[in-house]
Structures are given as structure tokens and as C-alpha cells.
């Protein structure tokens, strides 16, 4: 829909000098039925949207079709965008808040933006890339993701890496982004370049969106990262100061709505990205080095017969029997403390293990590690055959066990259990120092 100012249309870069002398530059956004004829909405370079009064204002067009510069070609949901830089990147959209907008009739947020829309709002992608292959791969809110989706996303990402991409950016919903990050970390073997998952806590059309700032960090990671790992790029603070590149098997969403909701657990983030300066600062030297090899090995099978079970006081131990009877091949228990579950459940766990089910123990404290040698319950669990997963996050252990059962189908449970506790991508053996433990300030 054309905006209300003559000769100005959505996508144009304009400068507005208000009646009060305020100068605002931004890209014109489409008007809606709720837009006043006396106002215009602009997308600022910071990523924020702002409404500007046009009453007695001076409007100057800086560049027409600012968001359509460059050659576009594409078919079947794939677009190739030409840029001015040197990188070859792929941008894979899977859905989530980052590609959603508010449906103002209902107030709900729903997937509505294409991957190309997102790329158009981040000029930095074009400035650093010679070519960006943009794939509208799927549009799913992340709570609807399944192990089958992990397999499909992995295959799509692997395709671009093997074709010579310097890195792949994956737009994803934040609720289960950590699960998908872990799935990609295990299924993309022999990574030579970084894979960056990015999301937003607030939809891209909202004035307070964090989508643009998070996205701007991604090409910097692709260009500057010395590591070849799957990372999650999200705000490092509630302000627009820097973005953290969290290791994909060490990250968790720790707040339902804050911009800086994602935190590394039992480890430091790999890097800080200062978006305005386009600078990456490595803060964790323990990383898998970048080789730029395109010879990625795809091992992307996942079993859907794995359960993640949280222990709670009074838990019904028949839940374990139910999982065995339903044909589950793996159970990851989120135990209390050092890794415990009520003693009455041990018989059911023993039966599960005897029938070939792999039962692993993690801790619901999130920070710290499992140690089943300290208390009597833990020793009984060890004797029954439970596999302690050290300091692996419960959801990472869940994804890894699903991946192992999918790719090593037919191996003896003992062998799978051994693989589960073998460190592959720094998912085990993190830092246990006070510097990585969150401390809340409550005053002197």
C-alpha cells in the first residue's frame, strides 16, 4: 500500500525534518488501515520502528527502492541476493518470532515475513556478502519443531556448506532454538565454517524488536569467527550494546521475554559481537578451529523414541513402565541435585535397562554436574545401569541420545551409553568456575 506522502513509497530511504527541527532518517514501511494520514512509520538503521508526524514537515527522498537494490532471482522458495562484499552466505528461515508480525486485528503474533524480507531490512548482509542464498525453508513456531524437522534443517544447512558457503545463518524461534542448535551441532560432522542460529524475542514489526540487531551480528560472525561451530547469536544485554555467540550445545533460554534471555551454561560464550563496529571479540579460546572445508559429513537421523523426564516429589514411577511399554529406546531423567530420583523408581529403571532402554541421568539444577557416587540413591542408580551425563544440559543429552539412536541403530545399549558420555563438540567438560555462574544482586 502506498504511503500518504506524494512520490514516497514503502522501501524508499527518506529524511524527515519535523516542524520542531528533529531530523529522522529511515526506510518507509507500508501503511495499514490504522496508520494516520498525518504520520509515517520508518525503519531506523538501529532496527527500531518509529512513527513520525508529517504536519509541517519537510520530506526528502534519499534513495528510491532502497531495499530492492541488487539483482534478485529465485524459484521454489529460494532467492539469490547479490551484494557488495566477498562472502558467500546462505540464510535459511525456519519460522518463529523473528519472521513473524503482529496481526493487529487479533493482537496475536504469527509467521508472516519471508526470509527475503528479513535480509532486506539488514543492509549489512549485502555489504559483507557477494552472494546470499535465501531459503524460505519452513514456517514453524519453534514449539512445533520435531526431531524430523531437525533432520530436514540439518540437510538444508549441509547442502549450502557443501556447496562452498562461508557460513549459514538459520532464523529460528527462540523457545526451542537450543534444541535445534544441539541437533545441528551433532548432525553436521567435520564442520569447516560457522553455522549461526538467530532469533528474536519480539516480532520484526514491533518498535522494540531485537530482530535487526541480532541479525546484524550474524554476517560479522560468518566473516570474523576463528571457530567452526554451531552458535546461537542473541542479545548479550537488554540494550543494543553487543551480541553473544553462544556455543550451540551450551546455551539455554533463561527468560521468557528479555532480549538477553539466552545464556551460556557451565561455559563462556565463544565471542562477543559489537554490531556497530562490526567487530568480533573471542572470549572463549576453547573452540573447534575453522578450516573452511566444505567436506561436511551429514549424520542427520534422529529417533523419536526418546523421552525427557523431569523428577518431582511424589513422581509416579509407573511413568517409566509406560515409556518402556510404548517402545521408547531412551530416557533422559532430569534428576534433583547431583542426579537423583526417588528410590521407589529404581526397580522400574532397572527393568527398562534390562529391556534395552538407555536411561541417562542429568541434573535439573542446570549448573554443575552429575555425580552418582556421593549418595546411596546415586550408587543404586549406577548399579542399575544408569548413565550419568556429567555437566551436559538435560536438553542437550536428550538431543544427543536421539541422534545416537538414530545414527547408530543396532549398536548395543552399552556402546550407545559410552558414546553418550564421549565428548564430541564440547557438550561435556565445561567450565565450573564462579565466573560462569549467575549471581543475582539484591543490594548490599
Secondary structure, DSSP 8 states (H G I E B T S, - for coil): ---SSTT--TT-EEEEE-TTS-EEEEEE----TT--TTEEEEE-TTS-EEEEE-TT-EEEEEETTGGG-S-EEEETTEEEEE-SSSEEEEEEE--SGGGEEEETTTTEEEE---HHHHHHT-HHHHHHEEEEEEEE-----GGG--HHHHHHHHHHHHHHHHTT-SEEEEE--STTHHHHHHHHHHHEES--S-EEEE--SS-TTSTT--HHHHHHHHHHHHHH-SB-SEEEEEESSSSSS-EEEEETTSEEE--SS-TT-EEESSS--SEEEETTTTEEEE----S-B-------EE-----S-EEEEE--TT--THHHHHHHHTT--EEEEEEBTTTB--GGGHHHHHHHHHTT-EEEEEETT-SS---TTSSHHHHHHHHHT-EE-TT--HHHHHHHHHHHHHHSTTS-HHHHHHHHTS-SSS-SS---SGGGS-------
